[in-house]
Amino acid sequence: MRLRTGFILVPLAFLLVFFYVPLVSIIKTGLWENGFTLKYISAVLQNDYHRHVILFTVEQAIASTLLTLAFGLPGAYIFAKYDFLGKRLTRAILTVPFVMPGIMVALGYILLFGRDGIITGLFGHDLGILYSWKGILLAHAFYNFPIVIRMVSSLWQRVNPHYEEAAMALGARGWRLFWRVTLPMISPAIFASAMLTFVFCFLSFSIPLIIGGYQYATIEVDIFTSIMTLLDFKTGSALAIIQITLSVVFMYLYLRSLDAYARREEQKALRKPVPFTRRDWLSLKGLAIALYSFLVFVFIVSPLLAVLYDSLRFNGHWSLEWYRRVFSAEYNPMFGATTLDAIRNSLAFGFTTVVLSLLVALPIAYALHRWNFTGKRLFDVMVMLPLASSPITLGLGYVRVFHATPLYYTFWIVAVAHTIIAYPFVLRAVSTSLKKIRPNLFEAALSLGAREWKAFLKVELPLALGGVIVGAIFAFAISIAELGATYMLAKPEYTTMTVAIYKFLGARQFGSASALSVLLMVVSMAGFLAIEGVGEEVW
């Protein structure tokens, strides 16, 4: 019993110190001044600008979620129903945007829709996408539609075909068959993916700041401006409290929907995708898929290709000059770290995040999977709460709590921040894998004399290895793409690839920013190709 308690207390202590203590510090700053007070929150809610920001944050999150579903659901149908050449590679490519840093997404949209952008040049005039709410919605769809595709297609493949066959025998066809039979079966995945997308759009920082500007600021941008520009910690903390409160509600709804999604995904039926032939391409169905693919290419894939194209063009010619300049001290504006240092730092933070995330997530995932105790639902929400907290809020908490400690401004405070941000993905990936293991295997190990922890290590953990690998890849990818907390907490010598891209853009070296973004893209692509090879899901 003592070993069992210690097994879970270490990761909980880690979360307590590096997530909940900073969180409480923010809450105290916004609610305490010689005693409990609501005057700062009241002042925020009575201020026309802050009230507009809060409403716009919710509105753009709803609109972004709906647009993401519009982009993602047709793709989920295609991946669930059809088999075609390069399917795994295509799904890996479409998943890469999820871990791309916001600064790179902004770069891609600038290259496409800016005054001298590729698409702007084709149409001959500005389409009004940059520095507008339209750009924010499109960029959020770019980020999050992989969530919809992966979650919904995974469940769609598990819809028992006998239900549809029975409905067809009774005369249901086409839209009526989908509305009455298929949609109710896949609705848990649609709702779960929509809630997760909403949370990410609600907490978005880089996209509204760079593409929307201050005219379309979100709560996250307002917090950053209040703290970093105005040095108003009270207002920033009050905004953070409002954001955290709303995020907890949204996260609870997401976890509830995830339970329904997990129960449906446990269905044993797994339909085999139908080969998509040349004849299919010549049909009306093929034309619809071609049109959808074109739209996805323009708004989802083309920003990545625009960055690649820009990195290979120098003075109107094909060249690797921008890659040379990336690694040249003569053109390096990073002040304290070379590009090689930035790559090395990103890899070091990434691998450290993987190790720490696994050490925190594995015991918690096991406890949620194996133990029954009072308050388990609340416990699940509390350990997943970091997913509903933004890097900017986390950075603010660390500044408040650790600024006078030896940990502040070191390698480890950045690595710990990355771990808090990434670990929920590891927890969810491992938990999903553990749920797929048949309970009788664990019981058989116990009946043969194995202790609980040994049965887990020898029997269940090897069977859940796919989820562990997927979680590790996600932790690494999220770490190397993180910008907000790193920018607030890292010394110049700990500059990462993402911060370096930001500094290249600040120095107006768009070509160098594109070249370094391509290197970051390649690392992310390799990770998601590995995920496709393992074949596990994280959401």
C-alpha positions in Angstrom: 0.0 0.0 0.0 2.9 2.4 0.8 4.5 1.7 -2.6 1.2 2.2 -4.3 0.7 5.6 -2.6 4.2 6.7 -3.4 3.7 5.6 -7.0 1.1 8.3 -7.5 2.3 11.0 -5.0 5.4 11.9 -7.0 3.6 13.0 -10.2 0.9 14.7 -8.1 3.5 16.6 -6.2 5.1 17.7 -9.5 1.7 19.0 -10.7 1.1 20.7 -7.4 4.4 22.6 -7.4 4.6 23.4 -11.1 1.0 23.9 -12.1 -1.3 24.5 -9.2 0.9 26.7 -7.0 1.5 29.1 -10.0 -2.2 28.9 -10.7 -3.1 29.8 -7.1 -0.6 32.6 -7.3 -2.4 34.1 -10.2 -5.8 33.7 -8.5 -4.4 35.4 -5.4 -3.0 38.3 -7.3 -6.4 38.9 -9.0 -8.5 38.3 -5.9 -6.5 39.6 -3.0 -5.5 43.1 -1.8 -5.4 43.4 2.0 -8.2 40.8 1.9 -10.4 39.1 -0.6 -11.7 41.5 -3.3 -13.5 41.3 -6.6 -12.7 44.8 -7.7 -10.2 43.9 -10.3 -12.5 41.3 -11.9 -15.3 43.8 -11.7 -13.2 46.5 -13.3 -12.3 44.1 -16.1 -16.0 43.2 -16.7 -17.1 46.9 -16.6 -14.4 48.0 -19.0 -15.8 48.2 -22.5 -12.6 47.1 -24.2 -12.0 44.1 -21.9 -15.7 43.1 -22.2 -15.4 43.3 -26.0 -12.3 41.1 -25.9 -14.0 38.4 -23.8 -17.1 38.3 -26.0 -14.9 38.2 -29.2 -12.8 35.4 -27.7 -15.9 33.3 -27.2 -17.4 34.3 -30.6 -14.3 33.5 -32.6 -13.8 30.2 -30.8 -17.4 29.2 -31.7 -17.0 30.3 -35.4 -13.5 28.7 -35.6 -14.9 25.4 -34.3 -17.8 25.4 -36.8 -15.4 26.2 -39.7 -13.0 23.5 -38.5 -15.9 21.0 -38.5 -16.8 22.1 -42.0 -13.2 21.4 -43.1 -12.7 18.2 -41.1 -15.9 16.2 -41.4 -15.6 15.5 -45.2 -12.0 14.5 -44.6 -13.0 12.2 -41.8 -15.6 10.6 -44.2 -12.9 10.1 -46.9 -10.4 8.5 -44.5 -12.9 6.3 -42.8 -14.6 5.0 -46.0 -11.9 4.8 -48.6 -8.5 3.3 -49.1 -6.1 5.0 -51.5 -2.4 5.1 -52.3 -0.4 7.3 -49.8 -3.3 7.4 -47.3 -1.0 7.2 -44.2 1.5 9.7 -45.6 -1.4 12.1 -46.4 -2.9 11.8 -43.0 0.5 12.4 -41.4 1.0 15.5 -43.6 -2.5 16.8 -42.6 -1.7 16.3 -38.9 1.6 18.3 -39.0 -0.3 21.7 -38.8 -1.5 20.8 -35.3 2.0 21.2 -33.8 3.3 24.0 -36.0 4.1 27.2 -34.0 1.7 30.1 -34.5 4.5 32.3 -35.7 5.1 29.9 -38.6 1.4 29.7 -39.5 1.4 33.5 -39.6 4.4 33.5 -41.9 2.6 31.1 -44.2 -0.5 33.3 -44.4 1.6 36.4 -44.9 3.4 34.7 -47.9 0.0 33.7 -49.3 -2.3 36.6 -48.5 0.0 39.5 -47.8 0.3 42.6 -50.1 2.9 40.8 -52.2 1.5 37.3 -51.5 1.2 34.4 -53.9 -2.7 34.2 -53.8 -3.0 38.0 -53.7 -0.9 38.2 -56.9 -3.2 35.7 -58.6 -6.3 37.7 -57.8 -4.7 41.0 -58.4 -6.0 42.6 -55.2 -5.9 42.2 -51.4 -8.5 39.6 -50.3 -8.8 41.1 -46.8 -7.8 37.9 -45.0 -4.7 39.2 -43.1 -5.3 41.4 -40.1 -9.0 40.4 -39.9 -11.3 38.0 -38.1 -11.4 35.9 -41.4 -7.7 35.2 -41.1 -8.1 34.2 -37.5 -10.8 31.7 -38.4 -8.9 30.2 -41.3 -5.7 29.9 -39.3 -7.6 28.1 -36.4 -9.1 25.8 -38.9 -5.6 25.1 -40.3 -4.5 24.2 -36.8 -7.3 22.1 -35.6 -9.0 20.3 -38.4 -6.5 17.3 -38.0 -8.3 16.7 -34.6 -11.6 16.3 -36.3 -10.3 14.1 -39.0 -8.5 11.7 -36.7 -11.2 11.5 -34.0 -14.2 11.3 -36.2 -12.6 8.9 -38.9 -11.4 6.6 -36.1 -15.0 6.2 -34.7 -16.6 6.2 -38.1 -14.6 3.1 -39.1 -16.0 1.4 -36.0 -19.6 2.0 -36.8 -21.1 -1.5 -37.2 -22.1 -1.8 -40.9 -25.0 -4.1 -39.8 -26.9 -1.0 -38.5 -26.7 0.8 -41.8 -27.6 -2.4 -43.7 -30.7 -2.9 -41.6 -31.7 0.7 -42.1 -31.2 0.4 -45.9 -33.3 -2.8 -45.9 -36.1 -0.7 -44.4 -35.8 1.9 -47.1 -33.3 4.5 -45.7 -31.0 5.9 -48.2 -28.5 8.8 -48.7 -29.0 11.8 -46.4 -31.8 10.1 -44.4 -29.5 7.1 -43.7 -26.7 9.4 -42.5 -29.0 11.6 -40.4 -31.0 8.8 -38.7 -28.3 6.1 -38.3 -24.7 7.1 -39.0 -24.7 10.6 -37.4 -26.0 9.4 -33.9 -23.3 6.7 -34.0 -20.4 9.2 -34.7 -21.8 12.1 -32.7 -19.6 11.5 -29.6 -16.5 11.9 -31.8 -17.9 15.1 -33.4 -18.8 16.7 -30.1 -15.5 15.6 -28.4 -13.4 17.0 -31.3 -15.5 20.2 -31.4 -15.0 20.8 -27.7 -11.3 20.2 -27.9 -11.1 22.5 -30.9 -13.1 25.1 -29.0 -10.7 25.0 -26.0 -7.6 25.4 -28.3 -9.3 28.3 -30.2 -10.4 29.9 -26.9 -6.8 29.8 -25.6 -5.1 30.9 -28.9 -2.4 33.5 -28.6 -0.1 33.8 -31.6 -2.7 33.6 -34.3 -5.0 36.5 -33.0 -1.9 38.6 -32.1 -0.1 38.3 -35.5 -3.0 37.7 -38.0 -5.7 39.6 -36.2 -3.7 42.4 -34.6 -4.9 44.3 -31.5 -8.2 45.2 -33.2 -9.1 41.5 -32.9 -7.4 40.7 -29.6 -8.4 37.6 -27.5 -8.2 37.2 -23.8 -4.8 35.6 -24.2 -3.5 38.6 -26.1 -5.1 41.0 -23.5 -3.3 39.1 -20.7 0.0 39.3 -22.5 -0.4 43.0 -23.2 -1.5 43.9 -19.7 1.6 42.1 -18.2 4.4 42.5 -20.7 3.5 46.0 -22.1 1.6 47.7 -19.4 3.1 45.9 -16.4 -0.4 45.7 -14.9 -0.3 42.3 -13.1 -3.6 42.9 -11.3 -5.6 43.3 -14.6 -3.6 40.5 -16.2 -4.4 38.2 -13.3 -8.1 39.1 -13.3 -8.3 38.3 -17.0 -6.4 35.1 -16.4 -8.9 34.1 -13.7 -11.9 34.7 -16.1 -10.1 32.7 -18.7 -9.3 29.8 -16.4 -12.9 29.7 -15.0 -14.3 29.4 -18.5 -11.6 26.9 -19.6 -12.4 24.6 -16.7 -16.1 24.5 -17.8 -15.1 23.7 -21.4 -12.6 21.1 -20.3 -15.2 19.3 -18.1 -17.5 19.2 -21.1 -14.7 17.8 -23.2 -13.9 15.1 -20.7 -17.5 14.1 -20.4 -17.8 13.9 -24.2 -14.5 11.9 -24.3 -16.0 9.2 -22.1 -18.9 8.7 -24.6 -16.4 8.7 -27.4 -14.2 6.1 -25.7 -17.2 3.8 -25.1 -18.2 4.0 -28.8 -14.6 3.4 -29.9 -14.4 0.2 -27.9 -16.7 -1.4 -30.5 -15.1 -4.4 -32.0 -16.6 -3.8 -35.5 -14.0 -2.3 -37.8 -15.1 -1.8 -41.4 -12.6 -2.3 -44.1 -12.1 0.9 -46.3 -13.2 0.5 -49.9 -10.5 1.0 -52.5 -10.9 4.3 -54.4 -10.5 3.5 -58.1 -9.9 5.5 -61.2 -13.5 5.1 -62.2 -14.5 6.7 -58.9 -12.5 9.8 -59.8 -14.7 10.2 -62.9 -17.9 10.1 -60.9 -19.8 12.9 -59.2 -18.4 11.6 -55.9 -14.9 11.9 -57.3 -15.6 15.4 -58.4 -16.8 16.3 -54.9 -13.7 14.8 -53.3 -11.5 16.6 -55.8 -13.1 20.0 -55.0 -12.7 19.3 -51.2 -9.1 18.4 -51.7 -8.5 21.6 -53.6 -10.0 23.7 -50.8 -7.9 21.8 -48.2 -4.8 22.4 -50.4 -5.5 26.2 -50.7 -6.3 26.9 -47.0 -4.5 24.1 -45.1 -1.6 22.7 -47.1 -0.6 25.7 -49.1 0.7 27.8 -46.1 3.2 25.0 -45.5 4.2 24.8 -49.1 4.4 28.6 -49.3 7.0 28.6 -46.5 9.0 25.8 -48.3 8.8 27.8 -51.6 10.0 31.0 -50.0 12.9 29.2 -48.3 14.1 28.0 -51.7 13.8 31.4 -53.6 16.5 34.1 -53.4 16.4 37.2 -55.5 13.9 35.5 -57.9 16.0 32.4 -58.4 16.1 28.9 -56.9 18.8 28.8 -54.3 19.8 27.5 -50.9 21.1 30.9 -49.8 18.5 31.3 -47.1 19.6 28.0 -45.5 23.2 29.2 -45.7 22.3 32.5 -44.0 20.4 30.6 -41.3 23.6 29.1 -40.2 25.8 32.2 -40.8 26.7 34.4 -37.8 26.8 37.4 -40.2 23.0 37.2 -40.7 22.1 35.9 -37.2 20.0 38.2 -35.2 19.4 36.0 -32.2 21.7 37.8 -29.8 23.1 35.1 -27.5 22.6 31.9 -29.5 23.5 30.7 -32.9 21.1 28.7 -35.1 22.9 25.5 -34.2 22.4 26.4 -30.5 18.7 27.0 -31.2 18.4 23.6 -32.8 20.4 22.0 -30.0 18.2 23.7 -27.4 15.0 22.6 -29.1 16.2 19.0 -29.2 17.3 19.2 -25.5 14.0 20.7 -24.4 12.1 18.2 -26.5 13.8 15.0 -25.1 13.7 16.3 -21.6 10.0 17.0 -22.0 9.4 13.5 -23.3 11.1 11.9 -20.2 9.4 14.2 -17.7 6.0 13.9 -19.4 6.2 10.1 -19.3 7.3 10.0 -15.7 4.3 12.2 -14.7 1.7 10.7 -17.1 2.3 6.9 -16.6 1.4 6.7 -12.9 -1.6 9.0 -13.3 -2.9 7.0 -16.4 -2.5 3.8 -14.5 -4.4 5.1 -11.4 -7.3 6.3 -13.6 -7.3 3.0 -15.4 -6.9 0.6 -12.6 -8.1 2.2 -9.3 -11.7 3.0 -8.3 -12.0 5.7 -5.7 -14.3 8.5 -4.5 -14.0 11.7 -6.6 -12.4 9.9 -9.6 -14.3 12.2 -12.0 -13.0 15.3 -10.3 -9.5 13.8 -10.2 -9.6 13.2 -13.9 -10.6 16.9 -14.5 -7.9 18.2 -12.2 -5.1 16.2 -13.7 -6.2 17.3 -17.2 -6.6 20.9 -16.3 -3.2 21.9 -17.8 -4.7 21.2 -21.2 -7.2 24.1 -20.5 -4.5 26.5 -19.4 -2.5 28.6 -21.8 1.3 28.9 -22.0 1.0 32.7 -21.4 -0.9 32.1 -18.1 1.5 29.4 -17.1 4.4 31.8 -17.8 2.8 34.5 -15.7 2.4 32.1 -12.8 6.1 31.0 -13.1 7.2 34.7 -13.1 5.1 35.3 -9.9 6.2 32.2 -8.0 9.8 31.4 -9.1 11.3 34.8 -9.9 13.3 34.8 -6.6 14.3 31.1 -6.7 17.4 29.5 -8.3 15.1 27.7 -10.8 14.2 31.0 -12.5 15.8 31.8 -15.8 17.4 28.3 -16.1 17.1 25.4 -18.6 14.9 23.5 -16.2 12.1 26.1 -15.7 11.6 26.1 -19.5 11.7 22.2 -19.6 9.2 22.0 -16.7 6.8 24.5 -18.4 7.0 22.4 -21.6 6.2 19.3 -19.6 3.1 20.9 -18.1 1.9 21.9 -21.5 2.7 18.6 -23.2 1.9 16.0 -20.5 -1.9 16.0 -21.0 -1.4 14.6 -24.5 0.8 11.8 -23.1 -1.7 11.1 -20.4 -4.5 10.8 -22.9 -2.5 8.6 -25.4 -1.5 6.2 -22.6 -5.0 6.1 -21.1 -6.5 5.3 -24.5 -4.1 2.4 -25.0 -4.7 1.0 -21.5 -8.4 1.0 -22.0 -8.0 -1.3 -25.0 -6.2 -4.0 -22.9 -8.5 -6.9 -21.9 -8.8 -6.9 -18.0 -8.5 -10.7 -17.9 -4.8 -10.5 -18.8 -4.0 -8.4 -15.7 -6.1 -10.7 -13.6 -4.3 -13.8 -15.0 -1.0 -12.2 -14.0 -2.3 -11.6 -10.5 -3.5 -15.2 -10.2 0.0 -16.4 -11.1 1.4 -14.5 -8.1 2.5 -11.3 -9.7 2.1 -8.1 -7.6 0.0 -5.3 -8.9 3.0 -3.1 -10.0 4.8 -6.0 -11.5 1.7 -7.1 -13.5 1.5 -3.6 -14.8 5.1 -3.4 -15.9 5.3 -6.9 -17.3 1.9 -7.3 -18.9 0.0 -4.0 -19.4 2.8 -1.6 -20.1 4.2 -3.6 -23.0 0.7 -3.9 -24.5 0.3 -0.1 -24.1 3.6 0.6 -25.7 2.0 2.1 -28.8 0.2 4.7 -26.8 3.4 5.5 -24.9 5.3 6.0 -28.1 2.6 8.2 -29.6 2.5 10.3 -26.4 6.3 10.7 -26.4 6.2 11.9 -30.0 3.4 14.4 -29.2 5.4 15.7 -26.2 8.5 16.2 -28.3 6.6 17.9 -31.2 4.7 20.2 -28.8 7.9 21.1 -27.0 9.8 22.1 -30.1 6.9 24.2 -31.3 6.1 26.0 -28.0 6.6 29.8 -28.1 4.6 31.7 -25.4 6.1 30.3 -22.2 9.5 29.9 -23.7 9.6 33.6 -24.8 8.7 34.7 -21.3 11.0 32.3 -19.4 14.1 31.5 -21.5 17.4 33.3 -21.4 18.8 34.3 -24.8 21.3 31.4 -24.6 18.3 29.0 -24.4 16.7 30.3 -27.6 14.8 27.6 -29.4 13.9 27.1 -33.1 10.5 28.7 -32.6 11.9 31.7 -30.8 14.6 32.0 -33.5 11.9 32.0 -36.2 10.2 34.9 -34.3 13.5 36.8 -34.0 14.2 36.3 -37.8 10.8 37.7 -38.5 11.5 40.6 -36.1 14.7 41.3 -38.1 12.6 41.2 -41.3 14.5 38.2 -42.6 11.5 36.3 -43.9 13.7 33.9 -46.1 15.7 32.8 -43.1 12.5 32.4 -41.0 11.1 30.2 -43.8 14.3 28.1 -44.0 14.3 27.4 -40.2 10.5 26.8 -40.3 11.1 24.1 -43.0 13.6 22.4 -40.7 11.1 22.5 -37.9 8.4 21.1 -40.3 10.6 18.2 -41.2 11.1 17.2 -37.6 7.3 17.3 -37.0 6.6 15.4 -40.1 9.0 12.6 -39.1 7.3 12.4 -35.7 3.8 12.0 -37.2 5.0 9.5 -39.8 6.1 7.5 -36.8 2.7 7.9 -35.2 1.1 6.5 -38.4 3.5 3.6 -38.2 2.5 2.8 -34.6 -1.2 3.3 -35.5 -2.4 4.6 -32.2 -4.6 7.7 -31.5 -4.0 10.4 -28.9 -7.3 12.2 -28.8 
